[in-house]
Amino acid sequence: MQMPVEEWSDEAHLEALYKEFASKTTGQHSLGLQRLVNWLRSDAMEGKLALLCTVPHREWVLIQMNGRGRAITQLGDVFHDIDEAERAIFRRRVKLRLGYEIRGE
Protein backbone atom coordinates (compact mmCIF):
# COMPACT_ATOMS: atom_id res chain seq x y z
CA MET A 1 0.00 0.00 0.00
CA GLN A 2 1.38 3.40 -1.01
CA MET A 3 1.42 5.89 1.87
CA PRO A 4 0.35 9.45 1.15
CA VAL A 5 3.32 11.78 0.66
CA GLU A 6 1.33 14.53 2.43
CA GLU A 7 1.98 12.69 5.68
CA TRP A 8 5.65 13.69 5.39
CA SER A 9 5.34 17.06 3.66
CA ASP A 10 6.28 19.06 6.77
CA GLU A 11 10.06 19.59 6.83
CA ALA A 12 10.23 20.02 10.62
CA HIS A 13 8.36 16.72 11.05
CA LEU A 14 10.76 14.94 8.65
CA GLU A 15 13.77 16.36 10.51
CA ALA A 16 12.32 15.15 13.82
CA LEU A 17 11.75 11.68 12.38
CA TYR A 18 15.31 11.64 11.04
CA LYS A 19 16.67 12.69 14.43
CA GLU A 20 14.82 9.78 16.01
CA PHE A 21 16.11 7.38 13.33
CA ALA A 22 19.69 8.68 13.62
CA SER A 23 19.75 8.00 17.34
CA LYS A 24 18.60 4.38 16.85
CA THR A 25 18.80 3.06 13.29
CA THR A 26 17.61 -0.46 14.11
CA GLY A 27 15.05 -1.97 16.42
CA GLN A 28 11.67 -0.65 17.40
CA HIS A 29 10.72 2.86 16.27
CA SER A 30 7.77 5.09 16.98
CA LEU A 31 4.71 4.41 14.84
CA GLY A 32 5.30 7.54 12.74
CA LEU A 33 8.93 6.70 12.04
CA GLN A 34 8.19 3.04 11.31
CA ARG A 35 5.54 4.05 8.77
CA LEU A 36 8.06 6.28 7.01
CA VAL A 37 10.83 3.64 7.09
CA ASN A 38 8.46 1.01 5.69
CA TRP A 39 7.35 3.36 2.90
CA LEU A 40 10.94 4.32 2.03
CA ARG A 41 11.91 0.64 1.80
CA SER A 42 8.92 -0.27 -0.39
CA ASP A 43 10.45 0.73 -3.74
CA ALA A 44 10.33 -1.77 -6.57
CA MET A 45 13.52 -3.84 -6.83
CA GLU A 46 14.63 -2.17 -10.04
CA GLY A 47 16.28 1.09 -9.01
CA LYS A 48 16.05 0.34 -5.28
CA LEU A 49 18.85 1.56 -3.02
CA ALA A 50 20.37 -0.96 -0.63
CA LEU A 51 23.42 -1.68 1.47
CA LEU A 52 25.76 -4.50 0.54
CA CYS A 53 28.04 -5.91 3.20
CA THR A 54 31.47 -6.40 1.58
CA VAL A 55 33.42 -7.30 4.74
CA PRO A 56 31.32 -9.04 7.41
CA HIS A 57 30.50 -6.66 10.29
CA ARG A 58 33.09 -4.13 9.02
CA GLU A 59 32.26 -2.65 5.61
CA TRP A 60 29.13 -1.78 3.64
CA VAL A 61 28.68 -0.11 0.26
CA LEU A 62 25.68 1.73 -1.10
CA ILE A 63 24.28 0.02 -4.19
CA GLN A 64 21.40 0.33 -6.60
CA MET A 65 19.61 -2.80 -7.71
CA ASN A 66 18.85 -2.97 -11.42
CA GLY A 67 16.27 -5.72 -11.59
CA ARG A 68 16.30 -9.49 -11.56
CA GLY A 69 19.25 -11.00 -13.41
CA ARG A 70 21.02 -7.66 -13.81
CA ALA A 71 24.21 -6.62 -12.07
CA ILE A 72 23.98 -4.16 -9.19
CA THR A 73 25.51 -0.70 -9.45
CA GLN A 74 27.89 0.38 -6.69
CA LEU A 75 27.31 4.06 -5.95
CA GLY A 76 30.75 4.75 -4.47
CA ASP A 77 29.84 5.27 -0.83
CA VAL A 78 31.76 2.95 1.53
CA PHE A 79 30.93 2.76 5.25
CA HIS A 80 32.72 1.17 8.17
CA ASP A 81 29.90 1.74 10.64
CA ILE A 82 26.47 0.20 10.04
CA ASP A 83 24.64 3.07 11.76
CA GLU A 84 26.39 5.61 9.53
CA ALA A 85 25.42 3.52 6.50
CA GLU A 86 21.78 3.28 7.63
CA ARG A 87 21.60 7.05 8.19
CA ALA A 88 23.08 7.71 4.75
CA ILE A 89 20.64 5.45 2.92
CA PHE A 90 17.71 6.94 4.89
CA ARG A 91 18.74 10.47 3.77
CA ARG A 92 19.14 9.36 0.14
CA ARG A 93 15.77 7.60 0.09
CA VAL A 94 14.03 10.68 1.54
CA LYS A 95 15.68 12.83 -1.15
CA LEU A 96 14.66 10.43 -3.93
CA ARG A 97 11.12 9.72 -2.78
CA LEU A 98 10.12 13.05 -1.21
CA GLY A 99 12.51 15.53 -2.81
CA TYR A 100 13.62 16.80 0.60
CA GLU A 101 17.26 16.97 1.71
CA ILE A 102 17.63 16.09 5.38
CA ARG A 103 19.75 18.75 7.09
CA GLY A 104 20.21 17.05 10.47
CA GLU A 105 23.26 14.93 11.16
ABEGO torsion letter per residue (X at the ends): XBBBAAAAABAAAAAAAAAAAAABABEBBBAAAAAAAAAAAABBABGBBBBBBABBGABBBBBBBAEBGBBBBBAGBBBABAAAAAAAAAAAAAAAAAGBBBABX
